Amino acid sequence: MIAIVKYNAGNIQSVKNAVERLGFPCIVTDDETVLKLAEKVIFPGVGEASSAMKYLKERKLDVVIKQLQQPVLGICLGQQLLCDFSEEGTTECLGIFKAKVKKFEAKEKVPHMGWNTISAVKSEIFKDIPADSDFYFVHSYYAEISEDTTSVCDYIEPFSASMQKDNFYATQFHPEKSSSVGAQVLLNFLQL
């Protein structure tokens, strides 16, 4: 069973639909036991960092997520919350990835919204995906480039389009909204 972390963030239903379209049964849950026993865990998110972390801490999900041993995929805000710290609401995050999350300077339109190319790809979740593929992004904050970066996108400046450390994987883009290449990223993760 695939577990999707239930918390006060949007976009959970579209992630669930995308996983089910790929033929994997899944459950949306904030139950510690279900999350720990799941084959894979997806940590999605559209929302605001400080209120999301507050919600996770109130339900002890911050502790649960850090203890997970199976493959975990953070999406968008999920990736940002897996980092050390976010400028959004001056928020201490989960600290899996040693990176800060910063706000884009408004040199161009913010939020960064729409299709953009990723490069410098190095992760098994990008297996069978053509080089220079475009993915769908919607965000005003970004994770800086770090030793955990597994692909890069350049909008205003280069940032981590995806990250990985141990069993934790993450994408700033939305695979569930990124057409066939996004479906392939999800499938690669689900087949790890």
ChimeraX commands (.cxc) that place a marker at each C-alpha (Angstrom):
marker #1 position 0.00,0.00,0.00 radius 0.5
marker #1 position 1.15,3.53,-0.83 radius 0.5
marker #1 position 0.49,6.09,1.93 radius 0.5
marker #1 position 0.01,9.79,1.21 radius 0.5
marker #1 position 0.64,12.00,4.23 radius 0.5
marker #1 position -2.57,13.79,5.24 radius 0.5
marker #1 position -1.93,17.29,6.52 radius 0.5
marker #1 position -3.19,20.83,5.95 radius 0.5
marker #1 position -1.78,21.14,2.44 radius 0.5
marker #1 position -3.60,21.19,-0.87 radius 0.5
marker #1 position -3.09,18.96,-3.89 radius 0.5
marker #1 position -3.42,15.67,-2.03 radius 0.5
marker #1 position -6.35,14.44,-4.15 radius 0.5
marker #1 position -4.56,15.00,-7.47 radius 0.5
marker #1 position -1.54,13.05,-6.18 radius 0.5
marker #1 position -3.84,10.21,-5.06 radius 0.5
marker #1 position -5.54,10.17,-8.48 radius 0.5
marker #1 position -2.16,10.08,-10.27 radius 0.5
marker #1 position -0.94,7.15,-8.14 radius 0.5
marker #1 position -4.18,5.22,-8.69 radius 0.5
marker #1 position -4.02,5.88,-12.46 radius 0.5
marker #1 position -0.64,4.10,-12.40 radius 0.5
marker #1 position -2.35,1.06,-10.84 radius 0.5
marker #1 position -1.16,1.43,-7.22 radius 0.5
marker #1 position -3.67,1.34,-4.36 radius 0.5
marker #1 position -3.11,4.19,-1.93 radius 0.5
marker #1 position -4.49,5.74,1.23 radius 0.5
marker #1 position -4.43,9.32,2.50 radius 0.5
marker #1 position -3.59,9.12,6.21 radius 0.5
marker #1 position -2.03,10.82,9.21 radius 0.5
marker #1 position -1.99,7.53,11.17 radius 0.5
marker #1 position 1.54,6.83,12.45 radius 0.5
marker #1 position 1.19,3.04,12.22 radius 0.5
marker #1 position -0.17,3.12,8.66 radius 0.5
marker #1 position 2.63,5.48,7.56 radius 0.5
marker #1 position 5.32,3.28,9.13 radius 0.5
marker #1 position 3.92,0.08,7.57 radius 0.5
marker #1 position 3.33,1.53,4.08 radius 0.5
marker #1 position 5.48,0.25,1.22 radius 0.5
marker #1 position 6.12,3.85,0.06 radius 0.5
marker #1 position 5.14,7.25,1.46 radius 0.5
marker #1 position 4.34,10.39,-0.53 radius 0.5
marker #1 position 4.60,13.75,1.25 radius 0.5
marker #1 position 2.81,16.17,-1.10 radius 0.5
marker #1 position 1.97,19.77,-0.56 radius 0.5
marker #1 position 0.72,23.09,-1.75 radius 0.5
marker #1 position 0.62,25.58,1.08 radius 0.5
marker #1 position 2.61,27.67,3.51 radius 0.5
marker #1 position 5.65,26.33,5.38 radius 0.5
marker #1 position 5.10,27.62,8.93 radius 0.5
marker #1 position 1.43,26.57,9.21 radius 0.5
marker #1 position 2.24,23.19,7.61 radius 0.5
marker #1 position 5.08,22.53,10.11 radius 0.5
marker #1 position 2.84,23.62,13.00 radius 0.5
marker #1 position 0.20,21.10,11.88 radius 0.5
marker #1 position 2.79,18.32,11.52 radius 0.5
marker #1 position 4.25,19.01,14.98 radius 0.5
marker #1 position 0.83,19.12,16.67 radius 0.5
marker #1 position 0.19,15.58,15.38 radius 0.5
marker #1 position 3.80,14.38,15.93 radius 0.5
marker #1 position 4.04,13.73,12.18 radius 0.5
marker #1 position 7.36,15.63,12.09 radius 0.5
marker #1 position 8.88,12.84,14.22 radius 0.5
marker #1 position 7.15,10.06,12.25 radius 0.5
marker #1 position 8.33,11.34,8.85 radius 0.5
marker #1 position 11.96,11.59,9.99 radius 0.5
marker #1 position 11.83,7.97,11.23 radius 0.5
marker #1 position 10.49,6.46,8.00 radius 0.5
marker #1 position 12.75,3.75,6.54 radius 0.5
marker #1 position 10.93,3.07,3.26 radius 0.5
marker #1 position 11.17,5.32,0.15 radius 0.5
marker #1 position 9.55,8.71,0.79 radius 0.5
marker #1 position 8.74,11.25,-1.96 radius 0.5
marker #1 position 8.27,14.91,-1.06 radius 0.5
marker #1 position 6.48,17.06,-3.65 radius 0.5
marker #1 position 6.67,20.88,-3.88 radius 0.5
marker #1 position 6.09,22.11,-0.30 radius 0.5
marker #1 position 6.91,18.53,0.72 radius 0.5
marker #1 position 10.43,18.98,-0.70 radius 0.5
marker #1 position 10.82,22.33,1.04 radius 0.5
marker #1 position 9.71,20.94,4.41 radius 0.5
marker #1 position 12.33,18.17,4.11 radius 0.5
marker #1 position 15.03,20.88,4.10 radius 0.5
marker #1 position 16.63,22.49,7.20 radius 0.5
marker #1 position 14.92,25.86,7.19 radius 0.5
marker #1 position 12.48,27.96,5.14 radius 0.5
marker #1 position 12.40,31.74,4.89 radius 0.5
marker #1 position 8.62,31.35,4.51 radius 0.5
marker #1 position 7.40,32.18,8.00 radius 0.5
marker #1 position 10.98,31.79,9.33 radius 0.5
marker #1 position 10.37,28.06,9.74 radius 0.5
marker #1 position 12.56,25.30,11.15 radius 0.5
marker #1 position 11.79,22.32,8.92 radius 0.5
marker #1 position 12.51,18.57,9.09 radius 0.5
marker #1 position 16.24,18.75,8.37 radius 0.5
marker #1 position 16.59,15.74,6.07 radius 0.5
marker #1 position 18.22,17.79,3.30 radius 0.5
marker #1 position 20.99,20.18,4.33 radius 0.5
marker #1 position 19.60,23.16,2.42 radius 0.5
marker #1 position 17.78,26.41,3.05 radius 0.5
marker #1 position 14.55,27.36,1.30 radius 0.5
marker #1 position 14.60,30.95,0.05 radius 0.5
marker #1 position 12.12,33.34,-1.54 radius 0.5
marker #1 position 12.62,34.21,-5.19 radius 0.5
marker #1 position 13.64,37.81,-5.74 radius 0.5
marker #1 position 10.97,39.41,-7.88 radius 0.5
marker #1 position 13.26,40.07,-10.87 radius 0.5
marker #1 position 10.74,38.11,-12.91 radius 0.5
marker #1 position 7.16,37.01,-12.27 radius 0.5
marker #1 position 6.78,35.26,-8.90 radius 0.5
marker #1 position 5.45,32.66,-8.30 radius 0.5
marker #1 position 7.41,30.62,-10.80 radius 0.5
marker #1 position 4.46,28.99,-12.56 radius 0.5
marker #1 position 4.41,26.76,-15.60 radius 0.5
marker #1 position 6.63,24.39,-17.55 radius 0.5
marker #1 position 10.38,24.53,-17.21 radius 0.5
marker #1 position 13.35,22.36,-18.18 radius 0.5
marker #1 position 15.45,20.52,-15.63 radius 0.5
marker #1 position 19.12,19.60,-16.08 radius 0.5
marker #1 position 22.06,17.96,-14.25 radius 0.5
marker #1 position 19.79,14.99,-13.55 radius 0.5
marker #1 position 21.14,12.21,-11.32 radius 0.5
marker #1 position 18.56,9.97,-9.64 radius 0.5
marker #1 position 16.88,6.66,-10.40 radius 0.5
marker #1 position 13.49,8.42,-10.29 radius 0.5
marker #1 position 14.43,9.96,-13.68 radius 0.5
marker #1 position 14.98,6.58,-15.38 radius 0.5
marker #1 position 13.60,6.49,-18.98 radius 0.5
marker #1 position 13.00,10.26,-19.06 radius 0.5
marker #1 position 14.53,12.16,-22.01 radius 0.5
marker #1 position 17.23,14.74,-21.24 radius 0.5
marker #1 position 16.01,18.34,-20.96 radius 0.5
marker #1 position 12.42,17.31,-20.23 radius 0.5
marker #1 position 9.99,19.98,-19.02 radius 0.5
marker #1 position 8.07,19.68,-15.75 radius 0.5
marker #1 position 5.30,21.76,-14.19 radius 0.5
marker #1 position 6.23,24.14,-11.35 radius 0.5
marker #1 position 4.20,26.45,-9.07 radius 0.5
marker #1 position 6.22,28.03,-6.24 radius 0.5
marker #1 position 7.50,31.29,-4.76 radius 0.5
marker #1 position 10.18,29.65,-2.60 radius 0.5
marker #1 position 12.99,27.33,-3.70 radius 0.5
marker #1 position 15.55,24.99,-2.15 radius 0.5
marker #1 position 19.10,26.15,-2.75 radius 0.5
marker #1 position 21.54,23.88,-4.60 radius 0.5
marker #1 position 23.17,21.48,-2.12 radius 0.5
marker #1 position 24.94,18.14,-1.94 radius 0.5
marker #1 position 21.46,16.53,-1.98 radius 0.5
marker #1 position 20.43,18.16,-5.29 radius 0.5
marker #1 position 19.61,15.58,-8.01 radius 0.5
marker #1 position 18.42,17.97,-10.73 radius 0.5
marker #1 position 18.51,21.70,-11.34 radius 0.5
marker #1 position 16.04,24.20,-12.76 radius 0.5
marker #1 position 16.96,27.77,-13.61 radius 0.5
marker #1 position 14.35,30.43,-12.93 radius 0.5
marker #1 position 15.74,33.79,-11.75 radius 0.5
marker #1 position 18.58,31.62,-10.44 radius 0.5
marker #1 position 19.47,27.90,-10.35 radius 0.5
marker #1 position 17.68,25.89,-7.66 radius 0.5
marker #1 position 17.05,22.27,-6.66 radius 0.5
marker #1 position 14.34,20.87,-8.94 radius 0.5
marker #1 position 14.77,17.55,-7.12 radius 0.5
marker #1 position 16.70,16.20,-4.15 radius 0.5
marker #1 position 17.63,12.89,-2.58 radius 0.5
marker #1 position 19.27,11.65,0.59 radius 0.5
marker #1 position 19.12,8.00,1.61 radius 0.5
marker #1 position 15.46,6.87,1.33 radius 0.5
marker #1 position 14.15,10.44,0.94 radius 0.5
marker #1 position 13.42,11.70,-2.58 radius 0.5
marker #1 position 11.79,15.01,-3.45 radius 0.5
marker #1 position 10.74,17.17,-6.39 radius 0.5
marker #1 position 9.97,20.88,-6.44 radius 0.5
marker #1 position 7.92,20.33,-9.60 radius 0.5
marker #1 position 4.57,18.55,-9.55 radius 0.5
marker #1 position 4.96,15.11,-11.16 radius 0.5
marker #1 position 1.18,14.61,-10.89 radius 0.5
marker #1 position 0.70,17.66,-13.17 radius 0.5
marker #1 position 3.67,17.06,-15.48 radius 0.5
marker #1 position 2.06,14.91,-18.18 radius 0.5
marker #1 position 3.79,11.68,-19.25 radius 0.5
marker #1 position 7.25,12.60,-17.89 radius 0.5
marker #1 position 5.73,13.33,-14.49 radius 0.5
marker #1 position 3.84,10.04,-14.55 radius 0.5
marker #1 position 7.15,8.30,-15.33 radius 0.5
marker #1 position 8.84,9.97,-12.31 radius 0.5
marker #1 position 5.99,8.77,-10.09 radius 0.5
marker #1 position 6.13,5.27,-11.58 radius 0.5
marker #1 position 9.92,5.11,-11.09 radius 0.5
marker #1 position 9.47,6.09,-7.45 radius 0.5
marker #1 position 6.64,3.61,-6.91 radius 0.5
marker #1 position 8.77,0.82,-8.43 radius 0.5
marker #1 position 11.88,1.52,-6.31 radius 0.5
marker link #1:1,2 radius 0.2
marker link #1:2,3 radius 0.2
marker link #1:3,4 radius 0.2
marker link #1:4,5 radius 0.2
marker link #1:5,6 radius 0.2
marker link #1:6,7 radius 0.2
marker link #1:7,8 radius 0.2
marker link #1:8,9 radius 0.2
marker link #1:9,10 radius 0.2
marker link #1:10,11 radius 0.2
marker link #1:11,12 radius 0.2
marker link #1:12,13 radius 0.2
marker link #1:13,14 radius 0.2
marker link #1:14,15 radius 0.2
marker link #1:15,16 radius 0.2
marker link #1:16,17 radius 0.2
marker link #1:17,18 radius 0.2
marker link #1:18,19 radius 0.2
marker link #1:19,20 radius 0.2
marker link #1:20,21 radius 0.2
marker link #1:21,22 radius 0.2
marker link #1:22,23 radius 0.2
marker link #1:23,24 radius 0.2
marker link #1:24,25 radius 0.2
marker link #1:25,26 radius 0.2
marker link #1:26,27 radius 0.2
marker link #1:27,28 radius 0.2
marker link #1:28,29 radius 0.2
marker link #1:29,30 radius 0.2
marker link #1:30,31 radius 0.2
marker link #1:31,32 radius 0.2
marker link #1:32,33 radius 0.2
marker link #1:33,34 radius 0.2
marker link #1:34,35 radius 0.2
marker link #1:35,36 radius 0.2
marker link #1:36,37 radius 0.2
marker link #1:37,38 radius 0.2
marker link #1:38,39 radius 0.2
marker link #1:39,40 radius 0.2
marker link #1:40,41 radius 0.2
marker link #1:41,42 radius 0.2
marker link #1:42,43 radius 0.2
marker link #1:43,44 radius 0.2
marker link #1:44,45 radius 0.2
marker link #1:45,46 radius 0.2
marker link #1:46,47 radius 0.2
marker link #1:47,48 radius 0.2
marker link #1:48,49 radius 0.2
marker link #1:49,50 radius 0.2
marker link #1:50,51 radius 0.2
marker link #1:51,52 radius 0.2
marker link #1:52,53 radius 0.2
marker link #1:53,54 radius 0.2
marker link #1:54,55 radius 0.2
marker link #1:55,56 radius 0.2
marker link #1:56,57 radius 0.2
marker link #1:57,58 radius 0.2
marker link #1:58,59 radius 0.2
marker link #1:59,60 radius 0.2
marker link #1:60,61 radius 0.2
marker link #1:61,62 radius 0.2
marker link #1:62,63 radius 0.2
marker link #1:63,64 radius 0.2
marker link #1:64,65 radius 0.2
marker link #1:65,66 radius 0.2
marker link #1:66,67 radius 0.2
marker link #1:67,68 radius 0.2
marker link #1:68,69 radius 0.2
marker link #1:69,70 radius 0.2
marker link #1:70,71 radius 0.2
marker link #1:71,72 radius 0.2
marker link #1:72,73 radius 0.2
marker link #1:73,74 radius 0.2
marker link #1:74,75 radius 0.2
marker link #1:75,76 radius 0.2
marker link #1:76,77 radius 0.2
marker link #1:77,78 radius 0.2
marker link #1:78,79 radius 0.2
marker link #1:79,80 radius 0.2
marker link #1:80,81 radius 0.2
marker link #1:81,82 radius 0.2
marker link #1:82,83 radius 0.2
marker link #1:83,84 radius 0.2
marker link #1:84,85 radius 0.2
marker link #1:85,86 radius 0.2
marker link #1:86,87 radius 0.2
marker link #1:87,88 radius 0.2
marker link #1:88,89 radius 0.2
marker link #1:89,90 radius 0.2
marker link #1:90,91 radius 0.2
marker link #1:91,92 radius 0.2
marker link #1:92,93 radius 0.2
marker link #1:93,94 radius 0.2
marker link #1:94,95 radius 0.2
marker link #1:95,96 radius 0.2
marker link #1:96,97 radius 0.2
marker link #1:97,98 radius 0.2
marker link #1:98,99 radius 0.2
marker link #1:99,100 radius 0.2
marker link #1:100,101 radius 0.2
marker link #1:101,102 radius 0.2
marker link #1:102,103 radius 0.2
marker link #1:103,104 radius 0.2
marker link #1:104,105 radius 0.2
marker link #1:105,106 radius 0.2
marker link #1:106,107 radius 0.2
marker link #1:107,108 radius 0.2
marker link #1:108,109 radius 0.2
marker link #1:109,110 radius 0.2
marker link #1:110,111 radius 0.2
marker link #1:111,112 radius 0.2
marker link #1:112,113 radius 0.2
marker link #1:113,114 radius 0.2
marker link #1:114,115 radius 0.2
marker link #1:115,116 radius 0.2
marker link #1:116,117 radius 0.2
marker link #1:117,118 radius 0.2
marker link #1:118,119 radius 0.2
marker link #1:119,120 radius 0.2
marker link #1:120,121 radius 0.2
marker link #1:121,122 radius 0.2
marker link #1:122,123 radius 0.2
marker link #1:123,124 radius 0.2
marker link #1:124,125 radius 0.2
marker link #1:125,126 radius 0.2
marker link #1:126,127 radius 0.2
marker link #1:127,128 radius 0.2
marker link #1:128,129 radius 0.2
marker link #1:129,130 radius 0.2
marker link #1:130,131 radius 0.2
marker link #1:131,132 radius 0.2
marker link #1:132,133 radius 0.2
marker link #1:133,134 radius 0.2
marker link #1:134,135 radius 0.2
marker link #1:135,136 radius 0.2
marker link #1:136,137 radius 0.2
marker link #1:137,138 radius 0.2
marker link #1:138,139 radius 0.2
marker link #1:139,140 radius 0.2
marker link #1:140,141 radius 0.2
marker link #1:141,142 radius 0.2
marker link #1:142,143 radius 0.2
marker link #1:143,144 radius 0.2
marker link #1:144,145 radius 0.2
marker link #1:145,146 radius 0.2
marker link #1:146,147 radius 0.2
marker link #1:147,148 radius 0.2
marker link #1:148,149 radius 0.2
marker link #1:149,150 radius 0.2
marker link #1:150,151 radius 0.2
marker link #1:151,152 radius 0.2
marker link #1:152,153 radius 0.2
marker link #1:153,154 radius 0.2
marker link #1:154,155 radius 0.2
marker link #1:155,156 radius 0.2
marker link #1:156,157 radius 0.2
marker link #1:157,158 radius 0.2
marker link #1:158,159 radius 0.2
marker link #1:159,160 radius 0.2
marker link #1:160,161 radius 0.2
marker link #1:161,162 radius 0.2
marker link #1:162,163 radius 0.2
marker link #1:163,164 radius 0.2
marker link #1:164,165 radius 0.2
marker link #1:165,166 radius 0.2
marker link #1:166,167 radius 0.2
marker link #1:167,168 radius 0.2
marker link #1:168,169 radius 0.2
marker link #1:169,170 radius 0.2
marker link #1:170,171 radius 0.2
marker link #1:171,172 radius 0.2
marker link #1:172,173 radius 0.2
marker link #1:173,174 radius 0.2
marker link #1:174,175 radius 0.2
marker link #1:175,176 radius 0.2
marker link #1:176,177 radius 0.2
marker link #1:177,178 radius 0.2
marker link #1:178,179 radius 0.2
marker link #1:179,180 radius 0.2
marker link #1:180,181 radius 0.2
marker link #1:181,182 radius 0.2
marker link #1:182,183 radius 0.2
marker link #1:183,184 radius 0.2
marker link #1:184,185 radius 0.2
marker link #1:185,186 radius 0.2
marker link #1:186,187 radius 0.2
marker link #1:187,188 radius 0.2
marker link #1:188,189 radius 0.2
marker link #1:189,190 radius 0.2
marker link #1:190,191 radius 0.2
marker link #1:191,192 radius 0.2
view
